[in-house]
Structure formats: C-alpha cells, structure tokens
Amino acid sequence: MRRTFAVMRHAKEGDYPTPQRLEADGGAPRILYSAEDVTLAVMYPDLIANLDAQSSGRTGPNRTSAILRLACGGRRIIFSGDATIEAWEYLSSRMSNEKPLRCDIITVPHHGGNITTDSSKERSEQQKLYSEIINPEYGVVSVGTYNQYGHPTEVSISSLKEAGVKVLCTQMTDKCCGDLESIRSLRSTITKPARSMAEPVKTPGGKSKHVACFGTIIAEVSSDRVIISGWRKWLQGIGGFAAVTSFNPLCRPIYRQ
C-alpha cells in the first residue's frame, strides 16, 4: 500500500489527473473500453486480490499483475502479464460458469517463466493452468534472445505443448539452438517491425542478441476468426533450420504440422 500511496501523492503534488484504480469489479470483469462488438476488460485483480498481493512480500508484484481480456464478438485474447498461479486460481474461483476459460490467444505468463515460487510444484501448476483454468489455441511468448532469467523454461513450453497449444516466440534463445549465429544467417529478413538484426549482435560477454524467430506477432481479429499473420509461411520456412545440427527448440513438435 505504501507504493500505491506514493504514486497517488506524486500525482496530486504534480497536479496530474487523479489516479484511477483499474481493477475487476468483485467477481465480474471491469470494462475499460467498449465500441460496437469490441471490449477491453480487467479480469484480475479486484480490490481484495490486489490488497492481498501487495501484502505478500517479494512475490507481490507478480501476484498483482493485471490479466486483461480483449474480446471481439466471439473471439478473445488474454493478456496475462506476469500473473502467478495464485492469480489464476483466484480468477478461476470466480468463473463458475466458464471453466476452463476459452481464448484464441494468450500471452504466456511471465515470458514463459515460472508462475510459482515453489519449484517442486512448477510443473503441476503449469499443467493445471492449461488444463483446468484456461484453454488457448495460441500461446505467444514475448522473449529476448539473451535474457538473464532463462526464459522460456522447459516446463512452461512442455505444459503448453501437452495442452495442444500452438507456441510462438518473438525471438530464439539458447533453448532453441546451441549456435544462434548459425540460425541468424538462415533466418529470412523480418519485414514487419521487430527487434531482430540480420548482422551479428552480441553482449559484452559474447552472447548472441536479437535473433528472430517469429518476430513481432500480428493477430488479425474479427468477430468470427483470429488469424496469426504469416503463421503458415513461418511453419514452412522454419523447416530450413533442420540443417543446423544444434537446432532443437523446446517447441520442436510444432514444426511438424
């Protein structure tokens, strides 16, 4: 709560508009935007969940991460931020008539990282998330080639695969290939906006950076369908990586469709 009060005090002293709490309304999503058949809503947290998360110590910031839903007709995209399993369980307990929550696309929580602080429960919690709580068709992992957190994890990707979710990562990591520069040279130019480079880019420690996989993921959404722009072309093109002996991504079965 001290952090919340500090932000509100700063806004007041700076003569900014009064901050608004963007929270779910108890057991119901709170609509932030609505036009024709498009709505954007906060599904989590509500006031009680927010207060509980903020009082939970070092795990609080992720537990209070917002879960948003963009709906267009019968199609849905869930933006999950860094939401932990506690957040998903709380949300699930309020979805009495809609379990598991169906959606076309989910941004994979925590960039494909852990959703619980108990490592012994990570696999079971990830499996529960995608079997009991939410049922997406596509899982989008926003991840950088070089990241200090080890995202995405094997547990996260395998849990998505077991649930039949199609996995798309923005960039490749060392979970995909032991020699990322050999992949960079084979990757066709990403023409859509993407933080990926055709020429070698490395960290001071010699680690590769900005190696594209799918690049920026663009979803075309209408009231009756969702299309991932370039999905089929990507499936065909990525087959060329098979010539690289060290290419063995966690989501390998996806390429055999």
Backbone bond lengths (Angstrom), bond angles and torsions (degrees), N, CA, C in turn:
res aa  C-N    CA-C-N  psi(-1)  N-CA   C-N-CA  omega(-1)  CA-C   N-CA-C  phi
1 M - - - 1.450 - - 1.523 111.78 -
2 R 1.346 117.91 -31.84 1.457 120.01 179.21 1.521 110.91 -59.10
3 R 1.335 116.62 -38.36 1.463 119.92 179.25 1.526 110.61 -65.10
4 T 1.336 116.16 -41.62 1.465 120.39 179.92 1.526 110.66 -62.78
5 F 1.344 116.48 -45.92 1.454 120.07 -179.64 1.528 111.32 -63.74
6 A 1.333 116.82 -36.97 1.457 120.63 179.97 1.524 111.04 -63.42
7 V 1.324 116.55 -41.75 1.468 120.80 178.53 1.526 110.41 -64.79
8 M 1.329 117.15 -44.09 1.469 121.04 -178.86 1.526 111.07 -66.40
9 R 1.343 116.59 -38.69 1.460 119.78 179.19 1.516 110.60 -66.10
10 H 1.349 116.18 -40.51 1.460 120.26 178.53 1.524 110.67 -61.63
11 A 1.334 116.77 -42.41 1.463 120.79 179.93 1.527 110.74 -64.13
12 K 1.330 115.85 -41.49 1.465 119.48 -179.13 1.522 111.74 -66.71
13 E 1.330 116.46 -44.06 1.456 120.31 -178.94 1.521 111.77 -68.53
14 G 1.316 117.16 -27.24 1.456 120.65 178.88 1.510 113.34 -90.01
15 D 1.301 116.46 6.34 1.461 122.40 178.81 1.528 112.31 59.29
16 Y 1.363 114.94 38.99 1.457 120.64 175.72 1.530 108.80 -91.20
17 P 1.331 117.48 165.22 1.466 119.33 174.79 1.517 110.86 -57.55
18 T 1.315 116.99 146.62 1.456 121.53 -179.70 1.524 110.42 -60.30
19 P 1.333 118.25 125.57 1.473 120.23 -179.97 1.526 111.73 -60.27
20 Q 1.309 116.01 145.44 1.456 122.02 177.08 1.523 109.30 -112.46
21 R 1.321 117.36 139.92 1.462 121.53 177.00 1.531 108.38 -82.69
22 L 1.311 116.01 115.24 1.459 120.86 -179.30 1.520 108.70 -95.10
23 E 1.311 115.88 87.40 1.455 122.25 -176.01 1.514 110.79 -129.00
24 A 1.326 115.14 157.42 1.461 120.15 174.00 1.528 108.75 -64.38
25 D 1.303 115.14 157.49 1.466 121.17 -177.09 1.523 109.31 -97.67
26 G 1.343 116.05 81.11 1.457 119.25 -178.33 1.513 109.87 64.10
27 G 1.315 117.32 -117.96 1.451 121.21 -178.88 1.511 114.25 -90.11
28 A 1.337 117.01 2.85 1.468 119.78 -176.04 1.524 110.93 -118.46
29 P 1.355 117.87 144.80 1.465 120.31 175.66 1.532 110.33 -61.75
30 R 1.310 116.43 149.58 1.460 121.15 176.41 1.512 108.85 -103.48
31 I 1.311 116.50 123.07 1.465 121.39 -178.00 1.526 109.80 -76.40
32 L 1.323 116.13 123.97 1.459 121.70 177.14 1.520 111.51 -96.85
33 Y 1.329 115.40 -30.60 1.471 120.31 -176.97 1.521 108.17 -150.70
34 S 1.304 115.66 140.11 1.462 120.37 177.65 1.518 109.80 -149.61
35 A 1.330 116.32 129.50 1.465 122.00 177.52 1.519 107.94 -154.08
36 E 1.334 115.98 119.76 1.453 122.38 -176.71 1.536 108.78 54.62
37 D 1.333 118.83 -117.80 1.469 119.09 -177.34 1.527 112.27 -105.31
38 V 1.347 117.51 19.97 1.461 122.38 178.69 1.517 109.98 -110.79
39 T 1.344 116.18 130.54 1.461 120.72 175.92 1.524 109.75 -136.21
40 L 1.320 114.87 147.57 1.459 122.31 172.82 1.520 106.61 -122.66
41 A 1.332 116.81 125.14 1.456 120.24 -174.31 1.521 111.68 -134.72
42 V 1.342 115.50 148.93 1.461 122.52 170.54 1.523 107.40 -87.32
43 M 1.330 116.49 121.39 1.457 120.82 178.11 1.526 112.09 -97.45
44 Y 1.334 115.41 -27.28 1.459 121.62 -178.23 1.518 107.37 -158.08
45 P 1.351 118.15 144.33 1.461 128.57 1.66 1.515 111.82 -92.91
46 D 1.330 116.81 165.52 1.450 120.49 165.84 1.529 107.06 -96.11
47 L 1.317 117.97 -176.01 1.457 120.89 -174.41 1.527 111.95 -59.19
48 I 1.323 117.07 -46.97 1.466 119.87 -176.98 1.525 111.08 -64.33
49 A 1.330 117.08 -44.90 1.466 120.44 179.70 1.521 111.00 -63.87
50 N 1.316 116.94 -36.43 1.459 121.42 -179.99 1.520 110.76 -65.96
51 L 1.328 116.74 -46.31 1.457 120.60 179.24 1.528 111.05 -64.27
52 D 1.334 115.63 -41.14 1.461 119.95 179.58 1.524 110.95 -63.26
53 A 1.345 116.92 -41.95 1.460 121.14 -179.85 1.521 111.15 -65.08
54 Q 1.329 116.74 -41.53 1.458 120.19 -177.48 1.524 112.33 -68.98
55 S 1.318 117.51 -20.09 1.457 120.75 -179.98 1.525 112.24 -96.26
56 S 1.354 116.73 6.22 1.470 120.42 -173.71 1.520 113.30 -94.42
57 G 1.347 117.36 13.53 1.456 119.67 176.45 1.516 113.33 79.59
58 R 1.329 116.29 -141.27 1.465 121.03 -171.86 1.522 113.59 -67.52
59 T 1.343 117.87 -20.10 1.469 119.63 179.00 1.517 111.66 -85.29
60 G 1.331 117.14 -4.57 1.454 121.22 -174.71 1.517 116.18 -56.86
61 P 1.357 119.05 -48.65 1.469 119.27 -176.36 1.523 114.10 -54.15
62 N 1.330 118.18 -40.62 1.460 119.88 179.22 1.525 111.67 -76.63
63 R 1.308 117.47 -36.65 1.462 120.13 179.68 1.523 112.13 -65.00
64 T 1.321 116.66 -26.16 1.455 119.58 -179.98 1.533 112.42 -97.01
65 S 1.335 116.49 6.68 1.460 120.45 178.66 1.528 110.80 -60.20
66 A 1.319 116.56 135.03 1.463 120.78 -177.53 1.522 111.75 -70.65
67 I 1.324 115.82 146.72 1.464 123.54 169.53 1.523 106.34 -117.03
68 L 1.331 115.86 118.93 1.464 121.74 -177.15 1.521 110.33 -111.80
69 R 1.327 115.72 152.55 1.460 121.32 176.48 1.521 109.59 -127.43
70 L 1.336 114.61 123.35 1.459 121.19 172.63 1.524 107.41 -103.33
71 A 1.318 117.02 120.19 1.466 121.12 -178.13 1.524 109.96 -119.22
72 C 1.325 114.51 138.53 1.462 121.30 174.69 1.517 106.28 -134.42
73 G 1.320 116.54 104.07 1.462 119.46 -173.44 1.514 109.35 60.48
74 G 1.330 115.27 -122.87 1.459 119.45 -179.75 1.517 114.20 -93.63
75 R 1.326 117.96 7.55 1.466 121.78 -176.92 1.520 110.46 -103.89
76 R 1.351 115.86 146.31 1.451 120.23 -174.59 1.526 112.14 -139.93
77 I 1.320 114.78 140.12 1.456 122.36 172.40 1.526 107.26 -123.01
78 I 1.336 116.68 129.50 1.454 121.62 179.95 1.525 109.11 -107.77
79 F 1.328 115.69 123.70 1.465 121.93 175.21 1.526 107.26 -100.61
80 S 1.330 115.95 112.03 1.464 120.00 -167.80 1.522 114.88 -101.24
81 G 1.325 118.65 -6.59 1.453 119.81 179.37 1.521 111.48 53.71
82 D 1.329 115.89 -133.09 1.464 121.70 179.25 1.524 111.19 -107.67
83 A 1.319 117.66 25.25 1.462 122.06 -173.36 1.528 112.57 -54.25
84 T 1.315 116.33 133.79 1.462 123.44 -179.81 1.527 110.07 -89.85
85 I 1.322 115.80 173.61 1.460 119.64 179.73 1.525 110.97 -63.44
86 E 1.345 117.85 -30.58 1.470 119.79 176.79 1.525 110.88 -61.84
87 A 1.340 115.82 -39.71 1.458 120.00 178.33 1.531 110.87 -64.13
88 W 1.328 116.47 -44.45 1.460 120.35 -178.85 1.524 111.18 -66.86
89 E 1.320 117.22 -38.75 1.466 119.97 178.88 1.525 110.84 -66.07
90 Y 1.315 116.34 -40.05 1.468 120.45 177.93 1.529 110.04 -62.60
91 L 1.329 115.36 -44.68 1.467 119.75 178.50 1.520 110.75 -63.46
92 S 1.325 116.70 -42.86 1.460 121.30 -178.86 1.524 111.72 -62.00
93 S 1.326 116.61 -36.35 1.461 120.06 -178.55 1.524 111.99 -65.25
94 R 1.329 116.18 -17.44 1.460 120.72 179.79 1.520 113.05 -104.04
95 M 1.329 116.47 2.33 1.469 121.09 178.12 1.528 109.02 -103.22
96 S 1.299 117.42 60.29 1.462 121.11 -173.07 1.520 113.19 -62.16
97 N 1.324 117.78 -27.82 1.465 120.58 -176.49 1.520 113.43 -107.56
98 E 1.345 116.80 8.21 1.468 117.94 -175.08 1.522 110.34 -147.42
99 K 1.328 115.84 76.39 1.455 121.57 178.62 1.523 109.94 -130.37
100 P 1.343 118.02 132.64 1.461 124.61 -11.83 1.529 111.64 -71.63
101 L 1.310 116.31 159.53 1.453 122.01 178.91 1.528 109.18 -67.44
102 R 1.316 117.29 120.79 1.461 120.74 -178.89 1.518 110.14 -88.35
103 C 1.329 115.47 138.52 1.459 119.50 173.68 1.523 108.70 -152.28
104 D 1.301 115.64 158.93 1.462 120.64 178.78 1.529 110.90 -81.89
105 I 1.332 116.45 -39.56 1.461 121.58 -177.79 1.524 109.12 -137.56
106 I 1.325 115.43 139.71 1.459 120.75 169.67 1.520 108.56 -126.70
107 T 1.319 117.05 136.48 1.454 118.88 168.06 1.525 105.22 -78.72
108 V 1.309 117.06 117.07 1.469 121.81 -171.85 1.522 109.87 -59.74
109 P 1.345 117.47 127.86 1.465 120.81 -175.72 1.521 113.55 -55.09
110 H 1.338 114.24 138.51 1.462 121.65 171.69 1.524 112.27 58.78
111 H 1.334 116.68 34.94 1.471 121.94 177.28 1.529 112.11 58.19
112 G 1.330 116.66 30.71 1.452 119.77 -177.93 1.519 112.70 80.45
113 G 1.339 116.75 18.77 1.459 121.29 178.83 1.517 111.76 -96.25
114 N 1.316 116.32 -163.36 1.457 121.62 -177.41 1.524 111.85 -71.95
115 I 1.332 115.53 147.38 1.460 120.44 176.79 1.527 111.32 -115.86
116 T 1.329 116.88 6.60 1.461 121.49 175.74 1.515 108.63 -144.43
117 T 1.328 116.28 153.17 1.460 120.52 178.75 1.524 112.15 -85.91
118 D 1.323 116.84 -7.68 1.471 122.05 179.27 1.521 108.51 -97.90
119 S 1.325 116.52 100.48 1.463 120.60 -175.01 1.524 112.69 -61.47
120 S 1.319 117.93 -27.34 1.469 120.54 -179.34 1.530 111.53 -70.00
121 K 1.327 117.12 -17.44 1.461 121.11 -177.99 1.526 112.73 -108.02
122 E 1.335 116.61 -0.30 1.462 119.36 -172.25 1.527 113.00 -57.76
123 R 1.324 117.84 -47.99 1.466 119.65 -178.31 1.524 111.89 -63.43
124 S 1.310 117.62 -46.33 1.468 120.15 -178.15 1.529 111.20 -65.48
125 E 1.331 116.68 -35.86 1.464 119.62 179.68 1.527 110.72 -71.04
126 Q 1.326 117.14 -40.27 1.471 120.30 176.93 1.533 110.23 -62.97
127 Q 1.311 117.01 -43.05 1.465 120.55 179.53 1.520 111.05 -64.61
128 K 1.322 116.31 -39.56 1.463 119.83 178.15 1.529 110.98 -64.03
129 L 1.327 116.31 -39.53 1.456 120.39 -179.66 1.518 111.73 -56.29
130 Y 1.355 116.55 -45.26 1.462 120.14 -174.70 1.528 114.20 -93.16
131 S 1.309 117.55 -3.07 1.466 119.48 177.07 1.526 112.55 -110.20
132 E 1.341 116.57 -30.17 1.460 119.77 -174.67 1.525 114.21 -114.17
133 I 1.345 116.72 -26.33 1.458 118.70 -171.70 1.519 113.24 -105.95
134 I 1.334 117.23 -46.00 1.462 119.20 -177.25 1.522 110.04 -140.13
135 N 1.329 115.80 145.06 1.464 121.70 -174.80 1.530 109.99 -130.71
136 P 1.351 117.93 83.99 1.465 120.91 -179.19 1.524 112.43 -89.49
137 E 1.326 116.28 159.53 1.461 120.42 171.91 1.525 109.70 -88.42
138 Y 1.328 116.63 -43.18 1.457 121.41 179.17 1.530 109.74 -118.16
139 G 1.333 115.71 142.10 1.457 121.78 173.18 1.516 109.16 -119.00
140 V 1.328 117.58 116.59 1.458 122.45 -177.55 1.529 109.38 -99.16
141 V 1.328 115.96 120.68 1.454 121.37 179.01 1.525 108.56 -104.58
142 S 1.328 115.56 111.75 1.460 120.43 175.49 1.514 107.72 -86.48
143 V 1.341 116.27 108.72 1.464 119.85 -172.83 1.523 110.62 -147.85
144 G 1.324 115.78 144.75 1.451 121.15 177.04 1.521 111.13 -94.51
145 T 1.333 117.37 147.10 1.464 121.72 -179.78 1.523 110.72 -51.15
146 Y 1.328 116.00 -50.69 1.461 119.08 175.85 1.526 108.53 -108.82
147 N 1.307 116.56 112.32 1.462 120.56 173.78 1.520 108.06 -136.32
148 Q 1.303 116.30 142.77 1.464 121.21 -172.26 1.525 113.11 -77.85
149 Y 1.336 117.10 -2.54 1.465 119.88 -175.79 1.530 113.63 -97.44
150 G 1.319 117.66 -8.16 1.462 119.79 -178.99 1.513 113.61 77.41
151 H 1.329 117.30 22.95 1.463 120.53 177.60 1.530 110.31 -79.80
152 P 1.326 117.98 146.65 1.465 127.41 -8.79 1.531 110.14 -82.89
153 T 1.326 116.79 159.36 1.456 120.15 179.63 1.525 110.89 -89.24
154 E 1.317 115.57 157.31 1.464 120.74 177.48 1.523 110.75 -61.23
155 V 1.338 116.35 -37.82 1.469 120.35 -178.90 1.523 111.28 -63.84
156 S 1.321 116.08 -43.08 1.463 120.24 -179.46 1.527 111.09 -62.87
157 I 1.334 116.78 -49.53 1.462 120.14 -176.63 1.529 111.34 -68.56
158 S 1.318 117.98 -41.14 1.465 120.00 -179.75 1.527 110.77 -66.04
159 S 1.317 117.76 -34.91 1.470 120.75 178.30 1.524 110.53 -66.51
160 L 1.317 116.63 -39.26 1.463 120.62 176.46 1.528 110.35 -64.47
161 K 1.327 116.65 -44.58 1.468 120.70 -179.84 1.518 111.47 -61.72
162 E 1.329 116.36 -44.75 1.463 120.86 -178.91 1.527 111.41 -60.69
163 A 1.331 115.82 -29.59 1.469 120.30 179.38 1.523 112.24 -86.45
164 G 1.339 117.35 0.90 1.460 120.87 178.47 1.510 114.40 80.25
165 V 1.338 117.39 18.26 1.455 121.62 -179.26 1.528 110.28 -83.39
166 K 1.310 117.34 135.40 1.468 121.95 175.40 1.521 107.99 -80.47
167 V 1.343 116.49 123.58 1.457 122.16 -173.44 1.523 110.97 -100.41
168 L 1.335 115.71 131.89 1.457 121.35 176.39 1.517 108.10 -130.79
169 C 1.330 117.00 125.29 1.464 121.61 176.57 1.527 109.32 -109.99
170 T 1.314 116.38 144.77 1.459 119.65 -179.44 1.526 111.29 -70.42
171 Q 1.342 117.46 -39.36 1.453 121.35 179.19 1.524 109.96 -133.09
172 M 1.332 115.52 160.93 1.455 120.98 175.01 1.517 109.65 -86.65
173 T 1.335 115.38 152.19 1.456 121.17 177.71 1.529 109.07 -129.47
174 D 1.337 115.85 -176.50 1.461 118.34 177.51 1.520 112.04 -69.79
175 K 1.337 117.39 -2.66 1.466 120.98 173.20 1.532 110.27 -80.31
176 C 1.334 115.98 -8.07 1.465 121.33 -178.45 1.524 112.21 -103.98
177 C 1.327 115.37 -36.61 1.464 118.37 -171.43 1.521 110.46 -157.74
178 G 1.328 115.77 140.55 1.455 120.10 178.31 1.514 113.26 -76.20
179 D 1.329 116.84 -18.59 1.466 121.56 179.17 1.524 107.52 -130.86
180 L 1.325 116.85 87.86 1.452 121.07 -174.92 1.525 113.10 -67.50
181 E 1.324 117.24 -25.51 1.462 118.69 178.62 1.525 111.28 -69.29
182 S 1.327 117.80 -28.78 1.467 119.58 176.28 1.525 110.61 -69.59
183 I 1.311 116.40 -27.86 1.459 120.87 176.28 1.522 110.34 -76.84
184 R 1.322 116.39 -41.39 1.464 120.25 -179.29 1.527 111.32 -55.72
185 S 1.348 115.68 -40.28 1.467 119.43 -177.34 1.521 112.21 -69.40
186 L 1.322 118.23 -21.61 1.463 121.66 179.82 1.522 112.46 -93.10
187 R 1.330 116.24 -19.40 1.460 120.15 -173.86 1.512 110.13 -70.46
188 S 1.331 115.54 127.35 1.456 119.28 176.49 1.532 108.70 -66.88
189 T 1.319 116.32 154.50 1.457 120.93 -177.90 1.517 110.95 -59.86
190 I 1.317 116.18 131.98 1.458 121.54 175.15 1.518 107.61 -84.67
191 T 1.319 117.26 109.90 1.461 120.61 -175.57 1.525 112.47 -83.61
192 K 1.336 117.04 -27.79 1.463 119.02 178.10 1.522 109.18 -76.73
193 P 1.325 118.46 159.38 1.468 119.98 179.95 1.525 111.28 -54.28
194 A 1.319 116.51 124.19 1.460 120.71 -179.28 1.517 108.82 -160.22
195 R 1.322 115.81 145.87 1.451 120.06 178.57 1.524 108.64 -89.50
196 S 1.313 116.32 67.07 1.458 123.04 -179.81 1.519 108.36 -135.03
197 M 1.312 116.06 142.85 1.458 120.75 -173.73 1.529 111.59 -118.54
198 A 1.331 115.57 141.46 1.464 120.71 177.46 1.530 110.93 -76.81
199 E 1.343 116.63 -31.59 1.459 121.45 -179.93 1.526 109.94 -94.51
200 P 1.334 117.41 151.33 1.472 120.50 -179.42 1.523 113.05 -54.73
201 V 1.311 115.28 131.63 1.465 122.12 174.97 1.511 106.63 -131.77
202 K 1.336 116.69 125.95 1.458 119.77 -176.46 1.524 111.20 -133.64
203 T 1.317 114.61 158.73 1.452 121.86 175.35 1.525 108.47 -77.05
204 P 1.333 118.30 165.93 1.468 119.80 175.75 1.522 112.85 -55.89
205 G 1.341 117.06 -25.35 1.453 120.73 179.12 1.511 114.02 -87.30
206 G 1.344 117.06 2.53 1.456 120.97 176.29 1.515 115.48 91.23
207 K 1.320 118.04 10.00 1.459 121.38 178.95 1.533 110.24 -85.53
208 S 1.338 116.21 140.02 1.461 120.53 179.60 1.524 111.17 -68.07
209 K 1.327 116.28 146.94 1.461 122.67 177.10 1.523 109.88 -130.86
210 H 1.313 115.74 154.18 1.460 123.32 169.29 1.531 113.83 57.62
211 V 1.341 115.77 51.06 1.465 120.81 174.14 1.523 107.78 -100.62
212 A 1.311 116.88 116.36 1.462 120.84 -174.27 1.513 112.41 -69.51
213 C 1.301 115.79 144.71 1.460 121.63 162.83 1.521 104.98 -110.12
214 F 1.341 116.50 -89.14 1.459 118.60 175.12 1.522 111.05 -87.15
215 G 1.328 116.70 -25.03 1.455 119.76 -174.55 1.522 109.66 81.13
216 T 1.316 116.71 -153.78 1.456 120.22 176.36 1.527 109.01 -65.00
217 I 1.304 116.05 127.69 1.467 120.69 -177.00 1.517 109.49 -95.23
218 I 1.309 115.42 118.23 1.467 121.75 -176.77 1.522 109.34 -109.97
219 A 1.314 116.08 122.41 1.459 121.87 178.85 1.520 109.45 -108.99
220 E 1.327 115.83 126.65 1.456 121.70 175.69 1.527 107.33 -95.20
221 V 1.322 115.93 113.74 1.454 121.09 -172.11 1.516 110.81 -115.01
222 S 1.329 115.74 128.78 1.459 121.66 171.86 1.520 107.14 -129.42
223 S 1.319 116.59 179.61 1.468 119.78 -175.40 1.527 112.91 -67.36
224 D 1.337 117.44 -18.78 1.462 118.57 -176.08 1.531 114.54 -122.53
225 R 1.351 118.45 0.43 1.454 118.10 179.17 1.530 111.41 -162.58
226 V 1.327 114.74 157.91 1.462 122.51 174.30 1.525 107.64 -127.34
227 I 1.322 116.70 127.98 1.461 121.84 179.79 1.520 108.83 -122.28
228 I 1.333 116.40 126.06 1.462 120.92 172.86 1.518 107.81 -83.84
229 S 1.309 116.34 113.47 1.457 121.29 -176.48 1.526 110.96 -59.21
230 G 1.334 116.71 123.60 1.455 122.11 176.73 1.514 114.93 81.26
231 W 1.335 118.44 10.80 1.477 121.55 -175.88 1.520 112.19 -59.05
232 R 1.325 118.10 -51.86 1.468 120.84 -177.72 1.530 111.69 -66.64
233 K 1.309 115.80 -40.23 1.463 119.56 178.44 1.520 110.55 -62.73
234 W 1.316 116.01 -38.07 1.468 120.36 178.07 1.519 111.23 -65.43
235 L 1.340 117.23 -42.36 1.462 120.90 179.16 1.524 110.96 -59.87
236 Q 1.320 115.93 -40.23 1.460 119.90 -179.26 1.529 111.39 -72.69
237 G 1.312 116.00 -45.06 1.456 120.41 -175.65 1.503 114.17 -67.54
238 I 1.317 117.06 -34.97 1.451 119.87 -175.54 1.534 111.63 -72.15
239 G 1.309 116.94 -13.23 1.459 120.38 176.58 1.510 112.27 -61.32
240 G 1.338 117.39 -24.36 1.459 121.45 179.17 1.515 113.23 -65.51
241 F 1.333 116.74 -18.47 1.455 119.79 -179.78 1.521 112.20 -72.76
242 A 1.317 116.85 -11.83 1.467 120.17 -178.32 1.523 111.51 -60.16
243 A 1.345 116.71 -22.03 1.462 120.46 179.60 1.529 111.96 -70.55
244 V 1.324 117.17 -15.80 1.462 121.72 179.35 1.518 108.16 -88.66
245 T 1.313 116.87 113.44 1.464 120.46 -173.01 1.527 112.78 -62.99
246 S 1.333 117.79 -28.79 1.462 119.89 -178.00 1.528 112.63 -89.95
247 F 1.351 116.64 7.59 1.462 120.16 179.94 1.529 109.17 -86.10
248 N 1.313 116.31 107.10 1.462 121.53 -179.19 1.529 109.30 -149.04
249 P 1.332 116.44 69.97 1.464 120.90 -175.05 1.527 112.93 -66.46
250 L 1.318 115.99 153.41 1.458 121.28 179.01 1.521 111.97 -58.34
251 C 1.324 117.31 -31.48 1.464 120.54 -177.03 1.526 111.93 -96.04
252 R 1.321 118.15 23.02 1.470 124.06 -175.75 1.530 114.80 -41.53
253 P 1.327 122.00 -46.99 1.473 120.55 -176.80 1.523 113.81 -57.61
254 I 1.327 117.56 -23.32 1.452 120.53 179.45 1.522 110.76 -60.29
255 Y 1.337 117.11 -33.01 1.457 121.02 -174.85 1.516 113.68 -74.41
256 R 1.323 116.95 -9.45 1.461 119.94 -176.81 1.511 112.69 -95.59
257 Q 1.305 117.76 9.22 1.472 119.86 -179.44 1.509 109.91 -73.67
